[in-house]
Amino acid sequence: MISKSLIDSKAWIPSAAVFFLGIISANAQEIKPKKDTVKEKEIDEVVVIAYGKAKRTSYTGSVATISSEKINNRPVTNITKALEGQVPGIQAVSASGQPGATASVRIRGIGSISASSDPLYVVDGIPFDGNINSISPNDIESISVLKDATASSLYGSRGANGIIIITTKSGKKGESRVNFNISQGFSTRAVKDYKQVSTDEYFQLYWEALRNGYKSGQISSQQAAQMASDNLVNALGINPYGAGFPKPVGTDGKLLPGAKALWNDDWRDILQRTASRSQVDFDISGGSEKSNYFFSLGYLDDKGIAIESGFQKFSTRLKINSEVKKWLNAGANLSYTNSIQQAPPSSDSRTDNIINAARVIPSFYPYYERNADGSYVLDSEGNRIYDFGKYRPTSALQNQNAAATLPLDKNENKEDNFSGKGFLEFIFLPELRFKTSFSVDLVNYNGHYYSNPLIGEGSETGGSVTKSNSRTLSYTTSNILTFDKKFGKHHLSVLGGQEFYKYDYQTISGSRSQFSLPYYYEPDAAALLGSFSGNRDQFSLLSFLGRAEYDFNNTYFLSVSGRADGSSRFFADNRWGKFWSVGASWKVSNEDFIKNLNVFNQLTLRASYGGQGNDKLRRPNGSSLYYAYQELYRFYNNLGEPGTVLEKVQTNDVKWETNLNLNVGLEFAILNNRVKGNVEYFKRKSQDLLFNMPVAPSLGISDFPFNIGTIQNTGFEFSLFTTPIKNDDFQWNVDVNLSTLTNKITKLPKGSVITGTKRLEVGGSIYDFFIPEWIGVDPSNGKPLWRYIYQDTNGNTVDGTTSEYAKATKTVQGSALPKVTGGVTTTIAYKNFDFSGLLTFSIGGKILDTDYTSLMSNGNAGGRAWSAEMLNRWTPENPNTDVPALSTTTNNWTSTSSRFLYSGTYARLKNVSLGYTLPSDYFEKLGLKKFRIYVQAENLLTFYKHKGMDPEQALDGTTYYRYPAMRTITFGLQATL
């Protein structure tokens, strides 16, 4: 029972926090209260919205905010990787751990099939087209996520998939401040790789595969066993047991007594490393009554765990705002970033994939040449010689050694990002303002890929080089007129304006081969011209927009908005899309019947509905299609004569994809604002979906853009913010958020559409796996079994099994989309110590682990590394298992099926931070205002059942030899002058 003294002190711990953390009891302790407990003004925070700001409690739309404290100190190269678990309704998935890679972000589900589902990024009020990598987390003041129609409709088609508004820091009135932040970190794999069999286990298992492959009607088991012993070393191309054991495995399948591997070279040890991460940020800011400024410099050197991978960035920003006259405000925001990414292949099934190479070569294949006694082969200067494995089977990456070739090769991406924004704001009356803005984003990219002519695959062609350059220039102009005035208890705000957006992309690429001299990387040093290509894309969007907001007595709120977009992607008759929203909210806590309850400090109901458009159609290969209606051609060289081939037919009827969004929410605060929360329901309907309709190859084209079908995303979002304890010395906050999602296709022009491992069908989700169902292993003979549905001679449907993969029947095996996602954040401040932790989680969904299949061959891929799971293969003594019998004869059991479909449920301790701020008395003589030292960890722990695979995979739920996520431990210090 809770004592009255605890209630009066307002220091008792809410049971809700106890429920989520389970670490204290409601009557744990009595703590002396601080006079300024959580105030109501904290609940009425100002949030950044489309083309302005608003008070949270009076806003009719759905907006969530992430403060700078949750971003600035995270050791993340890209801010998209700091969004996961911070806001309900956002799914931020880091599909690659490669330094500099971005996370895939989805807001309230997947809104399209063939068109983009990426949100719009807005920086300081202007849509941003640069690389999101160019924005330093240290420069960010806050991030607002706009999720419903009222919040995002003013951005029209550009905001159809939600909006992420990034507000950069500005100087504040008063004395100038100098901030300095330096950190040093170390990175390793966040999740250990799949466990593999040892050398001894491998040789005995492969002997078994050989024996079973040799057995036939003409060859007895005894003969097959002898043949396996005789041919084992020759089949694998190496004998790590030395000349004393020319046949290391006997006819009983056991390693001979005394046989011991002379080396154990785990390729992951030489191709992966403990990487370093160094970061320095510096900024100066200040302001007066009429102006403020902010200037920053940043440096980042983030090495990857794969050798020769990393990301280096130099950034700077200058932001100035000034009241030039009483009737004129002006501002400028300029930023520049130069980045260099070292990115060896790490995300597909290429044989030179650095991540895959480290995994699939067994440890009995050495990375340096060995003598028969296990000693190293040395060159004339006494140096070790890299072993390229010409003797290795092709399955073990014959003639390759990435440890030797990568330091001599180049896999480099350079980018220059410039972003400039400026505005003039004319104040005609205190209530009437006009703001004109201009923003330009310029991205210059240079890719340089070089394969050396000395060693490795490049030596066969004398080396090769490919160099590409692209230039992306986009600008946005906007002119906004606003009127804002109070009439007694009435408040009216009206906004109207015009916006124009222009996009221009140009690229060229060429390749050459046959270098006459090594260590020359540029194309001019190569003799043979391979290819040369180039193209240009242009796009423009003209928009008109308006919004009106009204409230009565700060209790009843109503808003309406509209926008018309004219897109150059569509034919003239379908070019204009008209988008709108209506929203209303009721601050119920202002009503007397609620006030008299003495329960709620804040209680607000809100609802909104509206429509937005999407014109961002993509080709099947993922590239943007800027000419959705036009007839397009592909050009070829036909024996020196020009040739033209139709690539896309003219489609004048293709039109805007439309998103209709319903949002209903309840926001509350109780216990003197010690517990605050928000519950929302959303229904997002995408209709007239833009889709690349496949056609028969005989037509000469592969597909054409078409409007088909409808997708619906529905779900609930829940946020809870609690302050269980707050006094002079101690404050503890606990925040919890989670969201549910149901994705359903409600309309298609035909029964179903199959694309790869997925099937689109009415009633299913956009990422439903449509693959054969794995039944298991036949205990009588060790053969794999899949489900086989067929019609018997009487026309009856028979549900059976088959050992022939080609006969297996494909059925729906679940969706890649999780059912629930969320995060738990806790922060503790005790005197000069501060601690924070973020736990993210995902519940439901499936992941098809095609990486794992590379370690699961039944024996037909000799020399390829084996998973430890193969130790549980079928034998007459072990008939009840899920791993078929070994044999050098293929049985296709690693082909795509539900056997390799795993649960996507996981939890990850995403971030932990511990800091100490030294008492200011120590540094007053030096002029320091703050000095903090800290240690933090990113991706510290991962809780997941399927060991070896990182559960944070691509949105479609299919692995593809990706660069693993990194666990980073960082030490740093912050100082303020």
N, C-alpha and C positions, 0 to 999 in steps of 0.2 A: 504493500500500500504506500502511496506517495504522500510524504508529509507536507503539511501546510507551509512549513518553512522553505521547502524546496520550490513550491509553486510561487511563493512570494518573491524568492530570490531570482526567479526566472532562469535558474541555472541547471534545472534538471534535464536529463537527456531524453529526447523523444523516443518512444518505443519503436517508431518507424526506422530510425537509424540503427537501433539494436537489431531489428529484424534483418536488415540488409547486411550488417557486418558481423553480428553475433559475437561481439567482443566485450560488451559491457552490459550492465543491467540498468533499468530505468531509475532506480534509487541508489545509484552507485556512490555518489558523494555530494556534499554540499560545498559549493565554491563561491567565494565572495564575488558578488556581481560587479560588473563594470557599469558605471553610470550611463555611458552611451551604448547601451545594448543595441541590437540591430534596429535601425530606424526605418520608418516607413519610406523615407526618400530613397532608400536602397531598392525598394521594390518598384519604384516609379522611375527606373533608369531610362536614360535616353538611348535609343537604338538607331542605327543607321539603316535607312530604307531606300527605296528607289527615289532618286532625285531629291534626297533630303534626309531629315531626321524626325523622330517621333517619340513620344513617351510610350513606354511599353504598355502601360495599363489602358491607354486610350487608343491604341492601334488596333485596327480591325483585322489585320492580317497575321499570318503565322511567321514569326521571325525568331531565330535563336542566335545568341551572341557568344563568341569565344573571346575572352580577354587576352591581353598581351602576356599576362603572367603564365598562361597555359601554352604559350607558343614560343616566347623568346628564349627560354632556357632549354628547349628540347634539342637534342643533337640530331636534327633532321636536316638533310640537304634541301628537300623540297617541302614546302608548307602543306601540300596535299596529304603528306604522310603524318601530319599532326592533327588531322581532322577525325580520325577513327576513334569512336567511343566518346567523343566530346559532345555530340549533338544527336538527338534522336531523329530518325528519318534519313540519316546519311549512311551510305555504305561506301567506305573508302578502303579499297583493296590494293595493297602493294604487290602487284603481280611480279615485280622484279626487285631484287636487292641491290642491283647495280647502282653504285653511287651516281646521283644525278637523275635517276629514273623517277617518273611521276607515278602517283597512285591513280587508279581508276576510281572516279567519284560518281556516285549515283544518288540522286535525291528523290525519295519516295518511289523507288522502283525503277523499272526499265520502261521507258515511254515509247520506244520505237523498235522496229525490227531492222530495217536497212538504213534509217536515218540516225544521226548522232543522238546519243542520250547524255552527252556531256553537259554539265551546267555552264552557265555564263559566269565568267569572272569579271568583276567590276572593281577597279582600283581608284579610290578617291572620287567616286561618282561617275567615272567614264569607263565604258566597256574596254577590256584589256585583251590585246591580241598577241602580246609577246609571250615568251616562254615563261611559265610560272616559276621556273628555277631562278629566274633573274631577280625575284623579289626576296630580299633577305628577311628571314624571320625576325631579326633584331629591329627592322624598320617598322614592324607592324604594331599598330595601336589596338586594333580589334578586327575580328572577322564576324560578319553577320551572314546568316544563311536564311534566304527568303524561300519559302516552300509552297505557299498557296497562291491562288490567282490574284488576290488583292495585293499581295506583297510583290509579285513579279510581273503583273500584266503590263505595267508601264514600259517594260522592256520588250513587250510583244513577242515576236518570233525568236528573238535572241534569248529570252528567258523561259522558253517552253519547258526546259528540264531543270528549273530552279536556278537560283542565283547565289553566288558567293561574293559578298561585298567585302573587299579588303580596304581598311582605312589605315593609312600610314601615319606615323607619328608627326606631331607638329610641336613647335616650340610653345612654351607657356610663359605667361606674364611673370616678370620678376628677374632675378639674377640668372645669368647664364649658367648652364650646367654642362659638364663634360662627363660623359660616361665611357667606361672602358671595360671590355669583357674579353677575357682570353681563356681558352680551354684546350686541353689535350686529352684525346681519347684513344681507346684501343678497341678493335672490333674483331669478333670471331663469328662463326656460324651461330645463328639463333637456335637452330635445331640440328642435332647430329644427323649425319647422313645414314642411309640404310645400312644395317649391319650385314657384313659379308662373311662368307665361310673362310676359314684359314687355308693356307697352302696344302696342309695335310688333308683336310676335308675335301678340298677341291679335287686333288688327284684321285682320291678314292671314289668320289662321286662321278668324275668323268670316266674313270675305269668302268663304272657300272653302266654309264650311258653307252660306252663303246660295246661292252659285252651285250647289252640288250639290243643294240643295233645290228650286231653280227648274227645274233641268233635267228635261225630260220629253219625250214624243214630239212635243209641239207647240212646245217651246222648245229651240232649239239651244244648244250650249255657249257660242257667242259672245253670243247674246242673254242667256243666264243670267249671264254674266260682267258684262255691262253693267248688268243689273238689280241684281246684287250691289253694284257700285260705286255705283249711284244710291241704293240703299236702306240701305247700311251704317250711316251715321250715324243715320238715322231709327230703324233697328231697335234700336240700342244706346242711343238717346236722348241722346247727347252727342258732341261733337267736340273732343277734347283737343288737336287740332292747330291750332285757331284758324280764323278766317274766311278766311285766305289759302288754306286747303286744305279746301274744302267737301266734296270727295270724296277723302279722303286715300289711298285704295287704288285703283290703276288696274285696268283690265280684265285685266291680266296677273297680278293678285293680289299685286303688289308695292306697297310704300309709295312714294308719289311722291317724287322727289328733293327734298330740302330740308324735307320734312315732319318735324317733331320735336314730341314731346309737350311741352306747356307746363307740365305738372305731373305729379307721380308721388306720389300720396298713399296710402301703404301703410296700410291700416286697422289693421293689427297694431301700428303705431307709436303710434296714438292710443288704441286700446282696451286695450293692454297696456303694461306699464311695468316698470322695475326697482324691485322692492318692497323695503321695509325690514322688518327683524325685530328687535325689542328684547325683552330678557328680563332680569329681575332676580329672584334667589332669595336668601332670607335665612333662616337657621335657627339656633336656640340649643338645645343639648342638654347633658345631664350626668347624673350619677347618684351614688348612694352605695351603701353595702352593702345597703340594703333597698329602694331605689326608683330610678327613672330617669325622665327626661322628654325630650320632643322637641317643639319648637315651630317652625313654619315659616310664612313668608309668601312668596308668589310673584306676579309680574306678567309678563304676556306680551302683546305687541302684534305680531301676525304679519300683515303686509299681504300680499295676494295679487297675483299678476302681472296679473290682470284688474282694470281700474279698478273702484272701489267694492266690492272684495271684501277680506275680511280676517277676522281672529279675534282677539278681545281677551279676556283671562282674568285674574281676580284669585282667588287661592286661599290658603287657610290650613289648617293642621293642628295639632292638639294631641294628643299621645300620652303617657299616664302609666301606669306600672306600679309597683306597690308591694307589699311584703311587710307587710301590715297587722299580722298576727300570725304566729307561727311556723306556725300551722295554717291561715292564710288569706292568699291572694294576690288582689289586685284590680287591674283595669286599665280604662282608658277610651281610646278613640281617636275623636276628633271631627274632621271635616273639612267645609269649606264652600268652594264654588267658584261664582263668578258669571262667566258668559261671554256675550259678544255676538259673533255671527257675521254678517258682511255677506256675503250669498250671492246675487248675481244669478244668474238661470238659466244653468247651465253644464254640463248633463249630459243633454240630450235634443235632439230635432230641432226644438224651438220656434224660431220666427223671431226671438225676442228672446234667444236663447242668445248670451251675450257671447263665448264662444270661437268659435262657428260664425260669428257676424257678422264677427269680425275676419278670418276666413279666406275667406269666399265673395264679398265685395265686391271687385272688381278695383280696382287703384290708379288707373285713369283716371276713376273716380267720386270726386270730391273730398269731403272732410269739411267744408270751408267753401265757400260759394258762390263761383263764379269768373265773371269777365267773359270775353268772347270772347278777349281778349288774354292770359288767364291770370292776371290780377291778381285780388285778392280783392274781393268785393262787401262794402261796409261799411255799417253802419247810420248813423243820424243822429249818433251819438256816436263814430263812427270805429271801432267794434268789428266784428270778423269775424262773419259770420252762418253758423250751422250749416246744412249742406245736407242736407235730408231726402230728396232724390232722388225727388221726385214724378214725374220724367221717367224714372226707372230702370225697367227691366222687373221684373216680380214676382220673377224668379229672383235678382235682385240686391238683395233686401230693400227694395222700394219703400216710400217714406214712413217710413223708419226711420233713426235716427242715435243709436246707443246712447251715444256720447260726449256728446251733448246731454241725453238724457233720464235716464240713470242717476244723475247727481248730484242730480236733482230727485226721483227715486223712492226708495222704500224696499224693501229685500229683507233683512229683519232677523230673526234668530232669537236670542232671549234665553233663557238657562237659569240656574236656581239649583239647585245640587246640594248637598244636605246628606247626610252619611253619619255615623252614630253607632254605635259599638260599645262594649260593656262586658261585663266578665266577673268572676265570682267563682270562685276555685278553693279548694276545701276539702281540706286535707291530713289525712286521718284517720290514716294511717300513712305512713312513708316510701315504701311500695310502693303505697299506695291513695289515689287522688285523685278528686275529683268537681269538674267544671267546668261551670258554667251560664253561658250567653252569650246576649246579646240584640243584635241588629243591626237598624237601620232605615235605609232609603235613601229619600230624598224628592227628587223631581225636578219642578220647576215650569218649564214651557216656555211661551214666548209668541212667536208668529210674527206679524210685521207686514209686509204686502205692500201697497205703495201705488204707484199709477200716477198721475202728475201730470196736471192738467187743461189745462196750458198748451201743451205740445208733445208730439209723438209720438202713439202709438196711443191714449193716454189722453185726448187732446184730443177725440176723436170721441165719447166718452161722458161728457165733463165730469169725467174722472178717476174712479178707483175705489180701493177699499180693502178688503182682507180681513184679518181679525184672528182669531187662534185662540189658545186657551189649553188646556194639558193639565196634569194633575197625576197623577204616578205615585208611589204610596206602597207600599212593600213592607217586610216585616219577617221576620226569621228568629229563632226561639228554638231553642236546642239545650242538651241536658243530657247530658254525657258522663262516664262512670265508667271509670277506667283502673286496671289493676293491673299492676305491673312489678316483677319480682323475679328475682334470680339464686340458683340452687341449685347451688353448686359450678360444674361445667362447663355446667350447664343454665341457660337464660335464657328466661323466659316473660313475654310481654306480652299483656294482654287488654284490649279496649276494647268498651264497649257504651253505647248511648245512644238518644236520641229527638230528633227535629227536626221543627219545624213552620214552614211558609213560607206567607205570605199576600201576595197581589198585588192592588192596586186601582188601576185606571186610569180617569180621567175626562177628557173633552175637550169643548169647545164651539168653534164657529167661525161667523163671520158675515161678510157682505160688504155694502157699499153703494157707490153711484156718484152722480155729479153733485154736484161740489163747487161752491159759489157763490163761494168765494174760494180763491186758490192758497195754498200753504205751510201748509195745515192738514191734518194727516195722520190725525187720529182719525176713527172712523166717525160720531161725532156731527156732524161738519162736512159730511157728505154727505146728500143729500136722499132718494134712492131706495133702499129696502131691496131687496137682491138675494136673499139666502138666509140661513138660520140653521139650524145643525145641532148635534147633540151626542149623545154616547153614553157608556156606561160598561162596563168589563170587569172581572171579578173571577175570581180563580183561587186555589186553595189546594192544598197538598201536605203530607201527613202521612207521616212516615218513622220507621222503626225500623232501627237498624244495629248491627253488631257485627264485631269483628275479633280474631283470635288469632294471635300470632307466637311462634315457638319457634326457638331455635338451640342447638346443642350445640358447646361448645368454640370458639365464634366461627368455626366452619367450615361447619357444615351448618345451613341456614335453611329454615323452612317457615312459610307464612302462609295463612290462610283468612279470608274476609270475606263478609258477607252484608248485604243491605239490602232492606227492603220499602217501597215507595212507594205511597201512595194518592192518585191524581190526580183532581181534580174535573172534568177534561176528559172523562172516560169514564163510561159507564153503570155503575150499581152492580155489575153482574155482572162487569165487566171493569176495575174501578177499580184493583185492586191488582196491582202488578208486583213480582216477586221477582227480585233480582239478586245475583250472587255472584262470587267469584273464588278461585282457588287459585294459589299461587306458591311456588317453591322456588329456592334458590341454593346453590352450593357454592363456597366460597373455596378453590380448588384450590391456591393459593400457600401455604396453611398445611400442606399435605401434605409429608412428608419427601422423597418422590420428585421433587417440584418444587423444593423448597428446595435439594436437592443439585445441581440443574442450574446454579444460580447465574446464572439468566437473568432470571427474572421477579421483580419487586418486588411485583407484584399480578397475580393471575389468578383471575377469578371467572366461573363459569357460572351463568346464571339462566334460568328459564322460568316462564311464567304463562299462565293461561287463565281466562276468565270471561265473564259476560254482563251487559249493562246495557240499559236501556230508553230510549226516546225518545217523549215525548208532545207535542212542540212542533210540532204541525201548523200549516202556514201556508196561507192562501188563495192562489189563483192570482195575486192582485195583490201578494203578499208580506206582507200583514197576518196577525197571529197569529189562530188560531181557538181560542178558549178553550172552545167548546161543541161539541166534536167529535160528540157523539151527539144533541144536541137539535135539534128542529125550529125553524127560524129564519124570520123574516118581514122583508120590506121594506115601508115605509110610504110612501104617496104622497098628494099633494094632488090630488084629482080634481075640478076646478072648485069648489073650496071644500068638497067632501065628502071625508072620510077614506077612503083606500083601502089595502088590505092585499094583498100579493103574496108568495107562498111563495118564499123564497130558498134554503132548504136543508131537505131531508127528514130525518126522524129516522133515525139510524143507530146503533142500540143495539149492533150487533155490532162496531163499530170498536174496536180494542184497541191495546195497546202495540206499538210497533216495537221490535225486539230487536237488539242489537249483541253478537256473539260475537267476542271478541278473543283471539288467540294471539300470544304474544311469546316469542322465544328470543334470548338475548343472551350475548355474551362480552366481558368487560372485562379489560384488561391494562395493565401498566406495566413498562417495562424500562429498562435503562441508568440505574439509580439514579433512577427516576421522571422521567428527562429526556424520555422518550417514553411517552405514555399514550394509550390508545385504547379504542374501544367499537364493537362490531359487533352489530347486531340484525336479526332477521327478524320481520316481523309479518304477520299474516293477520287481517283485520277483515271479518267477515261480518255484513251487516245484513239481517234477514229480517222478514217481515210488514210490509213498508214501508208507511208512511202515504203515501197518494197521493190527489190530487184527481182522481177518475175522470170524464173528460168524458162527457156524455150528449147526446142529441139535443135541440136547442133546443125541439122541439115538446113536450117534457115540462114546460117552464116553468121549468126550472133549468139551469144551465150545467154543474154537476158535483156530486159528492158524495164525502165522505171514505170511503176504503176501504183495507183492508190487502191489498197485492199484492206479489208478487215478492221477489227477493233481489238484493242488491248485494255484491260482494266487492272489497275493497281489499287488495292484497298489495305488499310491497316490502322493501327492505333499507335500513338506516341505518348510516352509517359516520362516526365522529368520531376525529380524531387531534389530540393536543395535544403539542407539542414545545417544548423549550427548547434550541435548538442551542448557545447561548452564555450563560454566566452567570458573572460574576466581580465584583470590587469596583466596577468602573466601568461595566460594560456587561452588559445582559441583552437577549436576543432570544427572543421566543416566536412560534411559528407554529402556528395552529390551522386545521384543515381539517374541514369536514363536508359530507356529501352524502347524499341519499336518493333512492331510486327508488320509483316508484309505478305499479302496474297496476290500473286500475279496470275491473271487468267486471260486467255484468248477467248473473246466472245463472238467473233465473226471472222470468217474467211471466205474467199470466193469459191473455194473448192474444199474437198474433204480434208486434206492435209498437205503440208509442204515439208519435205525431208531435206535437211541441209547437214551433211556430215553425221555427227552422232546425235543430232537433235531433230525433233519433229514438232512442227507447228500444227496444232489441231484445236478445234473449238473445245473448250473445257479444260485444256491443258495450259501450261505456262510456256513462256518464251524460251526457257532453257530446260525443257524436258529431255532427259536422255532416252533415246530410242535405239536400243542396242539389244543383242541377244542376252537371254537370261542364263546365267551359270547355274547348273544343277549340282555339280560336284564331280567326283571321281568314281568311276565304276569299280567297286571293291573287288570284282572278280578278275579284272585284267589291268587296272590302273589307267584306263583311257579316260580322257576328259569327256564330260557330258554337258550338253546344252539343251535347252527346251526346244522342242520341235512340234509345231502344231500343223496338222495336215488333215486332208479329207480322205477317208477310207473309200473302198469300192462302193459302199452304200450311200456315200454322200454325207456321212456323219463326221463331225469335227472330233479329231482325236488329239489329246494332249499327251505327247510322248517325249522321248529324249533321243539325242543323236550324238555320236562321237565325231561326226563330220561337220566342221564349222560352217561350211558352205550351205548346209541344210538348216542351220539354226534359225529360229524365228525371232525377228526383232519385236520387242514389246517395250512399252514405256516403263522405265526403271527409276522414276523419281526425278526431281528437279534440282538444278544446281543452286537455286536461290534459297537462302536461309529463311527460316520462319521468324526468328527473333534475333535482333542484334542490339548491342548496347554497351554501356561502360559504367564503372563505379570509380569515382574520384574521391580521394580523401586528402585533406591538407591539415597539418598541425603546426601551430606556431607556439613555441614555449620560450619566453624571454627572447634571447637572440638566436635561437635555433628555429629552423623551419624544415618541414618534411612534407612531401607530397607523393602520392602514388596513383596510378591509373591502371585499372584492370579492364580490358576489353573482352567481349565475348560474342560468339555467334552460335546460334542453336538451329540445327536442321540444315537441310541442303545436302547435296552429294558432290563428291569430287572424284573424277575419273583419273586415276593415277597411271598415266601412260609412261611416266619415267620409270616406275617400278618394274614394268614389264621387261625393260632392258636387262634386268638382273634375274629374270625368272624363266629363261629359256629351258626347254626340257633336255637340252644337250646337243641340239642341232647347231648352236652357235658356239663352236669350240673356241676356248680361249677367252670368252666373254666372262666377266666377273659374275658371281652367283650370290644371291641373297641367302642369308642364313636360314630362311624359310625352306630352302630346298633340302635341308637335312630331314625334313618331315615328308619327303616324297614317298610315293606308293612303293611298297615292296610286298612280297607274299606275307612277310611277317608284320607289315604295317598297312593293312588293307583299308582301314577307315581313316582317310586323310583327305585333305583338300588340294594336294599337290600330286599331279599325275606321275606315272613311272618315267624314269629317265631313259632317253634313247637318242641316238644321233639322227634318227628319222623324225622329221618334224611332225607334230600333231596339232599345230596351230593353237595351242591352249593359251598363249599370250595374246591372241587376237582380242580386239575390243569386246568386252562383255561385262556383265555385272560382277564378275569375279574381282575385278580391279576397281570397283565402285565403292568408295568409302564414305562414311559419315563425315559431314563438314563441321560438326559441332566441335568447338574448341574455346579455350580461354587463354588470354595472354597478358602477363604483367607487362604492359606496354612501356610504362615509364615509372621510375622511382628516383626521387631527388632528395638529398639531405644537404642543408646549408647552414652556415653559421655566420652571422653578421657581427663583426667585432665592435665593441663599444666605441662610440665616436670620440670619447675622451682621448683615446690613444692616438688619434690622427688629427686632432684639431690644429696642432702646430704645423702640420703639413698641408692644411687646407682641405682635407678630405671630408666629405659629408657622409660617405658610406663606403664600407669595405667588407665584401662578403666572399667567403670561400665555400665551395660546394663540390659534391660528387653526385653523379647521376648515372642511371643505367637505362638504356632503351632496349626493348625486347628481352627483358631479363629472363623471364620464365615462360614456357609454353606448355599448356596442358592439353594433350591430344593423344588419342589412342593409337593411331596408325604411325608407329615410330619410323622416322626417317624422312617423312614428307612434311614440308612446311604447309600447314593448313590454310595459310593466307594466300590463296591462289587467284587466278583470273576469274572474272565474273561469270564466265561460261562454265566454270567448274572443271576444266581440263588442264592437267599439267602439260608442260612442253619444255622440259629440260631447262627450267628457268634458273636464274641466278638466285641463290637462297637469301632470305632475309638475314640481316646482321645484328648481332648483339653487341652494343657499344657501351663501354664504361668510360665516363668522361670526368676529368678533374678540371676545375676552373676557378677563376676569381673574377669578381666584379668590383669596380671602383667608381665612385662618383665624386667629382670635384665641384 
